[in-house]
Amino acid sequence: MKTKYNTILLIALCLIGTIVLNSCSKDWLDIKPKGRFTEEDLPEGSLEGQVFAAYAGLRSEATSGLPYVAVHNIRSDDAHLGSNSGDYAAAGPIYDEFNYPLSHWLTDSYWTGHYGLINSANNVIAAADSIETVGEMTFINVGEAKFLRAWAYFNLVRTFGEVPLIDFRIVDQASANKPKSTIAEIYQLIDADLQEAVSVLPETWPNHPGRLTRGAALAVQTKTFMARQRFSEALASANAVINSEIYDLSVPYNMIFREESENSKESVFEIQALADGVQNFGVTYASRQGVRGSGLLNLGWGWNIPHQRLLDAFEENDPRKDVTVLYSGMRNEPYGEVLPTDLPRAYWNKKVYTNPNLRVRYGSQSGNWFNVRIIRYSDVVLLAAEAANEVGGEANIDLALEYLEQVRGRARGTNSLVLPTVTTRNQSELREAIRHERQVELGMENERFFDLVRWGIDVETMHAAGHINYQLRNRFFPIPQPEIDRSAGVLIQNPNY
């Protein structure tokens, strides 16, 4: 639950962000500058207000709502679009069957929302250059902005491939009309931004959970290295998170996704939400995936549901299965609610299921108060295990086995009869064990599709799952056609579209 200090901080983030981000909801090429600080000194304290506006960009529909879920998870082999037949007829062919159109509101929004976040980050960085006398907080604020810019570009480069590189304050529409940069150039900016964030961000923010930390920057850095198979560097970054001893696996698996466990020791990067019936600065993440029912169990749109492949992936009696999957017609523990049998889908994403007592307290069933867990500690530990195994050598195999067992041990709990310890020292066998563990540990958490791509097994896996339309080109969406049109020929469409 939110602390008093966290609530005060989040209100500040939201109030400032609402004002600024109203201007960012337009198409990114139409963004106009909201102020110029190059002709006079900017007081250091006012920079933080712009940082708060950038944070608010994480709460947008595009960056943490349905577009984010569609791009990051519905496309995987073990998730399904879900919802009802009407929604499926419109979007199922795109996200389940990989018939990407040149324009669709979800992916168009994903593009504009991420560039809106980049624009807000660029404004902070540019404004900081105008501060005559800087203190430690200025460097931290710039580090926060560079983290957000790196995160946005990491998402864009994984989703679209080559994209325009905008690393400056936009002063007019023409200045933002840039051609695509190469993937290598985008990663060069990401690397530089994350390295600065790692060097200046604090380890923790006492009384202010949710603000970005060195651990969060290291975790994203780990992911970017893993995406490029730079395993030694990834292992170093992941080990830095682990050795900080700030995070751990002490939260029982069945508690991680409840509201009372927000910003726990498990949380490395978590988007904050506030919607208490009086103030509404929430996120749509839970409502877009909530059970599509009626009455008291009309909890959302019902998108992003577990596929049978995910259910089948769990080992016998793995406790994580019933924390991940919600079953129509069955009693939902720990809340005791019984789902109707006549719901449009048999399975739902339980990791976004909200506390019914809070629904009553806040007078809402949307779950907009529900924080979004972007990176959990177990994700970092499994990436460390994977990187150690890929680097190889006896010491690294030991490390990989140790990290893998930490995650399985937490999942196992006190039941020694399930999830036996993995002992193989064969690199190929251990690789498969770690990959399997990521699938079940992080099921429905927006990692699976990009894992398949970086492992280079996306085509064979999709075909095995019945997605016969999937081709290598489907790793990337086409550049949204409205952006192509507005650029007047500057932006070139992705190959094969």
N, C-alpha and C positions, 0 to 999 in steps of 0.2 A: 504494500500500500504506500501511497505517497506520503513522505514526511512533510512537515510544515515548511521546511526550507526548500524542499524540492518543489512543492506547490507554488511557493512564491516565485522561485526561479522560472518555473514553467509558464506562469501567468505573464511574467515579463517577456519571455521568449515569444509567447503567443501574441500579445498585444502589439509588440513592435513588429513581429513577423507578419501579422495580418495586414498591417498598413503597407509594408514594403512588398509583400508577395502578391497583393492585389494587382500590382503592376507587372508581375512576372507570370501571371496566368495567361497573358496573351502569347501569341507565337513569338518565339525567341528572337526572330529577326526584327520584330517590331519594338523591342525593348528600347526605351529612351532613358538617358541618364537622369537620375533623380537628384543629383547634386554634384557640384564640382568642388574639390578640395585642393586643387593645384595652385590656386592663386592666394590662399591664405592658410595659415597653420590650422590644423585640426586638433582640438583638445583630445588628449589620449583617452579620457574616459568615454567620449562619445563613440569611439571605435567599437566598444563592446555592444552598443545598440545594433550596429550593423552585423556583428557576429550573431546576435540573437535572431536577427531577421534571416540569416543564412540557415541557422538551425531549424527555423520554422519550415524551410524548404524540404526538410526530411519528412514532414508530416503531410505533404501534398498527396493527392490521389495518385499522381504519376510515380512518385518515389517510394510509397509504402502502401498503396492501395491495390486496386485490381490490375492496373497495368503492370505493376511490379510482380504480382503473383502470376499473371499470365505468362510473362516473359521468362521468369525465373523458375517456375515450378510446373505449371500446367503442361508445358512442352515435354516434360520428362516421361520416361516409360512407366513409372509407377504412380502417376497421377492422371486424373481425368478431368475434363472441364466441368462436368456435373451440371448443377442448376436444373432447370426444367427443359422440356422439349423445345420451347420457343427460343430460349437463349442458345440451346445447343445447335439448333438449325442455323443460327446466325454466326456463331463463333466456333463451334466444334470443328468444322472443316479447316479452320485456320490453325488452332492451337493443339488439336488432337490429331489432325490428319495432314498438317503441314502444307496446306494450300495457301501460302502467304499472298495476300493481295498487296498492291502498291500503296494502299492507304486503308487503315482501319483505326477507329478512334482509340483503341487501347495502345497500340504501338505509336501512333502519332502523339498521343499524350505523354507516353514514356519519353519520347525524344524531347518535347518542349519542356516537360517538367525537369528533366535532368539538366538541360541547358539553362533553365531558370535558376537552379541551384548553383550552377557554375557561374552565372552572372552575379549572383549575390556574393559568392566567394571572391570573385574578381574585384568587386567593389570594396570589400574589406582590405584586400591586399593593396589595391591602388591607394586607398585612403591612408593606409599606414605609412606609405611613402611620404606623406605630407606632414607627418608629426615631427615637429622640430626636436623635442626632447622626449625620448622614448624610455619607458621602463620595462620591467620584466613582463608586465601584462600585455604590452603591445606585441612582443614576440610570441606570447602564448596565443593571443587572438589571431595573429597571422598563421600560426601553426594549426589552429582550429579550421581556419578558412582553407588552408592548403589540404588538410585532411578531407574536407567536404568536396573540394574540387577533384582530388584524386579518386575519391569514392565514386563520384558522378562519372568521371571519365572511364574508370574501370568497368562500370556497368555498361556504358555506351560502347566501348571497344569490344566487349564480349557479345553485345547484342547486335551491333551493326557493322563491326569491323572498322574500316576506315571512316573517320568522321572529321568534321572541321575542328581545328584546335584553336579555341578562343581563350587566351590567357591574359587578357587585358580588359580594362573597363570599356564597355561599349559607349561610344559617344554619339553615334548615329547609325541608321540602318545599314548604310554602305559599309561601315567598318566591320560589321558582323557577318557580312556576306563573304565567306571564305571557302575555298575549295577544301576537299578532304585532305587530311594528313595521313601518312602511313601509320600502320599499327605500331611500328617501331617508334615513330615519333610521339605517338600518344603515350606509349609506355615510358618513354624518356621523361615526359612531364610528370607522369604518375610517380615514377621512381624519385625524382627530385622533390616533389611535394611531400611524399611520405617520409623521405629521409629528414626533411626539415621538421615535419610534425613529430617524428620520433625524438629529435634532438631538443625540442622546446616544450612539448606538452607535459603536464604533470603526471605523476604516477596515479594520483587519485585527486578527487575534488571533495574534500570533507564537507558534508551537509549539502552537496549539490550533485547528487547522482544524475547521470545522463549526459554530463558534459564530456567531451572527448578527452581521452587519456593516451599516454604513451603506449599502453598495452593495446588499445584499439588500433593505433597506427601500426604497431608491429604486427597485429593480426591481419590487417588488410595487406600489409607488405608481404606477409607470408603467402596470402592467397594470390597476389600478383606474381610472385616468384613461382608458385606451383603451377599457375596457368601457363608459364613459359618453360616448365620443367627445369628450373634453376634450383635444384634440390638442396645443394649445400647452403645456399643463401636462405632458402626457405627454412631449413632446419635451424639455422642460426637465429632467425627472427622468431620462430615459434619457441625455441628454447629460451629466448629472452623473456617472452610472456610467461612461460612456465616457471622460470627461475626467479621471477619477480615475487612469487608467492602471494600475489594479491588476489589471484583467482584460485578456485579449487572445485572439486566435484562433491562437495559436502551436501548439496541440496538433493534430496531423493528425487529420482527421475519423475515420479508421479506428482511432484510438487512444482517442478520447474515452470510449468505453463499456467499456473494459477496467479491471480492478481497479487496475492500476498507474497509471492516470490519475485516480484519485479525488482530489478536492480540488485539481484543477489550476487553471491560470490561466483555464480555461473556466468554472469553477464559481462561480456567484453565490449559489445557495442549494441546499444538498445535505444530505440526511438521512443521518446517520452510522449505520453498522451494525458490529457486532462479533460474530462467531460463528466461533471458531477451533478448535472441537472440544473445548475445555475450558470456555470461557465462551460462553454463547449469549444475546447481547443483540442479536439481528439483526432484520431486517425480512423480511417475506414477499413483497416486491415481485417479486423474480426468480422465486421458486418458483411463484407463482400464474400466471406467464406462460411458464415454462420448457417445453421440448419435452415433450409427453405421449407418451413412448415406453416402452421397457422396458429392463431391465438397466442398463447403464452410461449409457444415454441416456434414462432415466426422470428428467427434470429438473424436472418440475412438473406443474401442472394444465392447461397449454396454453391458458389463456384469453387473449384480446386478441391476435389475429393480423392481419397485414396483409390488407386487401381488395385485389382485383385493381385497383380504382380507384387505390390508392396506387402500385402497381407501374407502372401506365400513366402516372402523373403525372410520373415522372422523365424528364428529357430523355435523349436517346440517349447512352449511355456515361457517364452521371452516376455517379461512383464511390460516391456515397452510397447508391445502391440496394442494393448488395451488403453494405453495412454495416448496413442497416436490415432486410433480408429474409433469412431463413434458409430454405433449400429442402430439402424432404424428398427423399431419394434422391441428394443431392449432397454433395460434400466441402465442409466448412466451414473456410475459412481465417480466421485463421492457424493454427488448432490441428490441422488435418489430420483431424478426425473426419468420418466419412462417415455421414450420417443414413440410416436405413432407408427403404425405399420404401413400406412398409406402414403408415406413421404415419397417424393419423386426419385430418390436414390437410396440404395441400401446402406451406403457408407458415407461418413462425413469426416471432416478434419477436426479431431478432438482437441488439437493443440491451440485452437482459437475459441474454445468453448468457455463462455463467461459464467461467473458466479451468479446464480439466480437471485441471491439476496441483494447483490449490487444492482441488478436490473430493477428490482423493486425500489431500492433506495434512491436510484437516480432517475426513476421514471422512464426508463428507456430499455429497449431490447437490442439496441444496435451494437453495444459493446465498444463504443468509441473511446472509452477510457482505457482500453486494453493496450499496453505497451507492445511494441514490435521487437522481438528478440532477433537482431540481425546476425550477430556472431556470438555463439556460446563458447565457453571454455573447452567443452569436449570436442568441438569442431577443431580448435587449435591443437589440442592434444593428438587427435587423429591425423591431422596434417603433419605434425611432427613425427608421428609413427611412420607415416607413408614416406616422408622425405628421408628419414633415417634408413629405412629399408632400401630405398632407391640409391642412396649414397653407398650403402653396403659396408662390409667389414664386420668382424665379429662384435666389436663394441657397439656399432650402430644397430646390428640385429638385436643385441641385448636391449638397447634403448627402445627400439620399435616394439618389441614384445612387452616391455614394461609399460609403455604408454598405452598399447592396445588393451592390456589387462586392467589398467586403471579405469578405462571406460566400461569394459565388460563387468568389472567388479562392482562398480556403482550400480549398473543395471541389474546385476544379479541380486544385490542386497544381501539378505540373510539366508537366501535359498541356495545352498551349495549344490543342489541337484540340477540346476539349469546353467546354461551358458558356460560350458567347460573352458578352462584356460587354454588358449592357443599356445602350442609349444613348438610348432614347426620352425626350423631354421632355413628352410628352403626359400629363397627369395621370391620365386614365382608363387608358391603356395601362400606365403605371408602377404604378398601383394593382394591376392584375392581375398584373404581374410580381412585385411584392412578395408578394402573396397566394400566388402559386404557389411562391415561394421558401420561405415559411413552411411550406407543406405538405410539401415534400420535405426541407428542412433539419431540421424538427422532427417528421418522421413517427414515429408510435408513441410520442410523448412527451407525450401528455395535453393538447395545446393545440388540436387541430383543431376539436373540437365547439364550444368556447367562442369560437373565432375565427369560425366560421360564424354563430353567434348575434350577436356584436357587429357583424359586417359586414351583418347583416340579410338574409343569403342562405340561411339554414338550410333554409327550407321548399323553395325551388326546388332546392337542391343535394340534399337528401334524396330528393325525388321523382325527380330525374334519376338517382339511384343505385338506384332501385327501392324506396325506403322510402315507399310510398304512404300508409302509416298516419300518417306524421309530420304533426303540426299545430303551430300556434304554442303551444298549451298544453304540448306536450312539451318546451319549453325548461326547464320546471320539473317536478320530481316532485311528487306529492301529499305533503302532510305525513304522515309515517308514522302509520297508524291507531292503533297502541298509544299514541302520544303524545297524539293527540286524545282517546282514551278516558280516559287518566290525568288529563287536564286538567279533566275534568268540565265540559266546555262552554266553557272559557276559550279554547282554541285552535280556530280555525275553519279548515276544510279549504280548500285552494286552489280557485279557480274551475274549473268544468267537470270536477270529479272527484267 
